[in-house]
């Protein structure tokens, strides 16, 4: 399976690789991950964004830092929309990696985006809901064991002006 990790610092890539390796080596999972990583800032340049898109078209999992789950730069949001529309893996997932204080309620836009595009939304510490999350991850892994990361859904609506009230001119 293939994962693409977006990062602001290399430590996040190391952490994500470690998590994926641990998951893949479990005897009940046995998945070998092919991992690509890109700095989030690379998506602000057209050539790099295109290269990252080509890398991610067949990705099963896109991992992003919690900082960008909370507030995506416009170029990152545009890239995610392009990827979601062009991806080749129907059961793809979007994962947020962050500290233990991350709450899924803080990311309504990203959760709504994932839902609209049929993506499994994974956070590092959110509880699963009624087994639905586990079934979707099983489908993603095509195994009978659940992904050790819990899935979360946000209940608030995404609005076209979700970025409002964050700037000096608002």
PECOR-V430785 format. One line per field, one symbol per residue. psi: psi as a letter, one per 20 degrees, with the letter a starting at -180 (. if undefined). burial: 1 if it has 24 or more other C-alpha atoms within 12 Angstrom, else 0. A space follows every 50 residues. Layout:
psi: ???
burial: ???
This chain:
psi: qpqppqqhqhhhggggggghggghiphigmpppppqqpphhhiipgghgg ghghhihkphpppqqhhihhopqghgggggggghhiqiohlrqpqppari ipphiilhghggggghjkqpoprhkqqqokiggghhhgggikriqqpipq qqqqiqqpqiliiqkirhj.
burial: 11111111000110111011001100001010101111111010000010 01101111111111111111010001101100110010101111111100 00110111111111101011111111010000110111011000111111 11110000000000000000
